[in-house]
Amino acid sequence: MEKVIEIINLTKTYGNGRGIYDLNLDIYKGDIFGFLGPNGAGKTTAMKIMTGLIRPENGDVKILGHSVVDEYEKAMAKVGCLIEIAESYQFLSAFENLKQIARYYPDVDHKRIDEVLELTGMYKFKYEKTKKFSLGMKQRLGLAAAVLSRPKVVILDEPLNGLDVEGMIDIRKMILSLAEKEQTTFFISSHLIHDVELTCNRIGVIYNGRILNVENTDAILKNYATLENYFVSEVERNGRVSSSAS
Amino acid sequence: MAVFQAALLNEIEKLYRKKKVLVAILLSLAVIVIGQLVIVGVRSGFGLRGTGSVEFPMLVLSVVVNTILPLFTALVTIDSFSGEFSQNSMRITLTRPISRFKIYTAKITSIVLFILGALLLLLVFSMLAGFIFNANSASFDSLGRTVFSYLVSILPMTVLALGIVLLANIFRSGIAVFFISILIFLAFKVLGLLFSQYSSLFLTTQLDWYNLFLVNSFPLAKIARQFLIMLGSGIMLFSAGFYIFDKKEF
């Protein structure tokens, strides 16, 4: 299978001792990879390095064969991402915000902007400035921005933050349909473990900056009743969660 | 190159969509109107000549390059860097297929274009005001010198902007950058007066360098020296600012 993302010996430590250590991970074409871990385990750090927001101390990330450290423009050419909170320029409308992003991709026209606004249920707010948007609306716009360029790889950090139930279902459907129809590869971190179970086909657990295990969702669900049980048992083995939590 | 153009276009769009630029334009025009009113008042009230049609734009330039133009350059620069750092909106651009060097250069180019736009606007309106209110003593040669003076002022203003860019990359808070910029500006002004023999080393003195082009003898050596000092400091400030910007974590 074609490797889409290669994380190689990735290390980044912070002054407080947290960070990621010697992370190795391969993501294959068409994967919807769920990245799970407790708070402060290093999920966002890894994703920030993957998207060039911070530099690693050691190691590299290759996206579609290009290093994010040495060939950033090529590595990011077919990547869409949403890291932490979806940001937008508050003095611009939803449409203008997407137009700003569209300029970096020659194939994205106004029609495509309308398409992603429709896809994320934001079309009715097209000409509204994002200043007054709710958290959920901002998040939807962030997701629209992430898939705007028809990327082959989408990296999403907590994509369901602030979304209502309807929003969560919409986004889940969108992810599944893009993965199926366009073979888009997803790398998703989320605290909403139930949603990860429903969406992702491979799961990686990170704890204290190290990968504990990577497994197919189907294989996990053969041995455990739910993904939550698996997660707790994985983390528990490393002494983090008490058995009463399960 | 295409991504640089995209980034530059985005920066320009952000710039003109913010109200700050509108305020800058209105205040620049206010300076011209107030200046002209004062001159008309002096002329009719005291019978003094004030300025001629070509002298008025020069008077405006001498005032704005030391006051509102550095102020607005600081505001626009701080907004472009510190503003986007604090709102995390820098991530919108950073996660696109564009290198940090191109983002940094596009931001600075848009600021330089803002300065150029402000200078041209001031030139046009001050000349109009000059011709309307003091329609005398205009010659083709002095007109050329006026236009040239406005155009060369872009250089020291750019160096000033690069200095503020460096500060904006060092300090997190935009307000801190603004106050430190003003303090350094004032300190350089005072130092330039106290140690006049070294004044060409203080960047604030360069703001008036357009005067060198107005002298009849045309001091080529001095112009070349000033130009090289500005070029050198500009390159150093640009590189130092980029070094920090490139290493920044978002």
Interface residues (C-beta under 8 A of the other chain):
Chain A: K48 T51 G52 L53 I54 R55 Y72 E73 K74 A75 M76 A77 V79 C81 I83 E84 I85 E87 S88 Y89 Q90 F91 L92 E96 N97 Q100 I101 R103 Y104 Y105 P106 A145
Chain B: A2 V3 A6 A7 L9 N10 E13 K14 R17 K18 Q87 N88 S89 R91 I92 L94 T95 R96 P97 I98 S99 R100 K247 E249 F250
